[in-house]
Amino acid sequence: MSPLSAQQNFQSLSLKDLLEARDLYHWHLSNKANVVGTAAGLYLIRKSEPWPSDHAAAKEDSAPHAKGIRTFDNSEVRAYSWPAIIVLVRDWVDATEFGHGKLDPDHMVPRTLYMPDGRAVPVCLCGCGASDEARRERVVRYALACDVYRGWLSTDR
């Protein structure tokens, strides 16, 4: 790779680099609308995405489309995954939803974090929001726990 190339070599990032970037940007990222946490790790790739050897064939067959939510369930670390800051978001919002009177573009999580010394660190967004059913169960459990704590658990609810 040429030293004048705009392309980044993320593979050369160490764990120390990731932790430094996370420490530097954690507060900034945590103040975004849907962000619930940050972590350092390897970039998660959706299981449905083709491997690089299959990528050329997949490009010819399909038009560009939204990839959808990335979660821990539907993604994996692959041999070519690079080091990254993992940003956990409550609700997955497609990039097209930002701006034009929809959502404030200031709340969009950047794809890359730039360090003061010029290093660039990639960001991997991962949705961690619960499904509606799981959310309902959590609310019921919380309400039940509150009722037991208050001492007025009734059986007729």
N, C-alpha and C positions, 0 to 999 in steps of 0.2 A: 504494500500500500504506500502510495506517495505521501511524503510529509505535508504536501500542499492539498491533499484530498480532503473534501468536506465530509467524507464518510468516516464514521467513528468505529474504532476497534473496541467494542465493549468487552470482549473476551479477556482483555488485559486488566480489567478491574479486579481488585482484591476485596476481600471481606472488609478490610480496614477502610478502603475507599467507599464501600457501600454504607458502612456504619457512620462514616464522616458525613456523607451526603444525607443520610437519614436524620442525623442529629441537626444538621444545618437547615433542613427543609421541613422537619416534622411539624413544627408549629404552623408554618405557612400552609402545608397540605391539610392539617387538621381543621383549619378554619374554612375549608371549602364546604359547600352545602351538604353533600352526601358522604363525606369521608368519615369513617369511624376508626381508622387506625392505619399504621404503616408498619412495614417489616422489610428486612433485607433477605434476599434469596435469589433463586434462579427464575428467569422469565417463564411464565406458564403459557403453554400453547394449547389451544383447543384440540381435543382429540379428533374432531371432525376435519381439522385442517390437514392438507396433504404434506407429506415429507418433502424436503427440498428436491429430491430426485423426481418426484411426481408433480412438482410445482409447474413445470413448463406445460405439461399436458393439461393440467387443471386450468391454467390461464387461458388456453385456447378454447376450452369447452364452456367456460362460464363468463358472464358479464360481471362487473363489480357489483357487490351487494353488501348490505349490512351484515356483519358477522354475528351480531347478537351478544348476549351476556356471556362473560367468562366467569366461571365459578371454580371452586376446588373440585367439584364433582365432574365437570365436563372438560377439564383441562389437565395437563400433565407436564412434567419437566422432561424434556427430550435431550438427547446427546448434544444438540447444537444450541440449547437454551443458554443465554448469556446472563451474567449477573445483573440484578435489577433491584430497584426499590419497589416493593409490592404495596400498592395502595388499596385498602379495603373500602369499598363503597356500599352504602346501605341500599340505594336504588340505582340500578343501571340506567344511564341516560345516554342515548346515542349522540354522537358529536353534532349531528344535524339539528338537534333540539336547542342548541345554544345560539343566542343572537336572534336578530330579526323579530324582536318583541316576545320571544318565547322565554328562555331561561337566560339569566345574566351570564355572559361569557366569562366574567371574572371568576366564576365558580367552576370552570372547566379545569380538570387536572392536566398539567402539562405532560407531554410524552417523554420529555427529557429534562433532567435537572442539570444545570450548569454550575460547576464549582468555581470558586474565585480564581483558582490557578489554571482554569481552562479545561479541566476534565469534564466529560459529559457522562451522565449516569442515566440509563433508560428507566422508564417507569412502566410497571405492569399493573393495570387496573384489574381488580378481582371483585366481583359482586358477592356480597355475603348476606344479603337480605333474605329473610325467611319467607316461605310461601304463606299465603293467606291462612291456610289451615294451621300451620305451625304457629303463626302469630296469634290466632284465636286461642289455641291451646295454652300458649304462654299467658295470655290475658286472663283466661279462666283460672289457671293455676295461681297466678298472682292474686286475683280477687279472692280465691278460696283461702290462700295463705293469710291475706289481710283479715278475712272474716274469722279465721281460727285465732289469729293474734288478738283481735278485738274481743273475742270470747262470745260472739253471737252467731256462730255457725248454725244456720237453719237448714233443715232437710227438705223444706218445701220449695226450694229454688230450682 
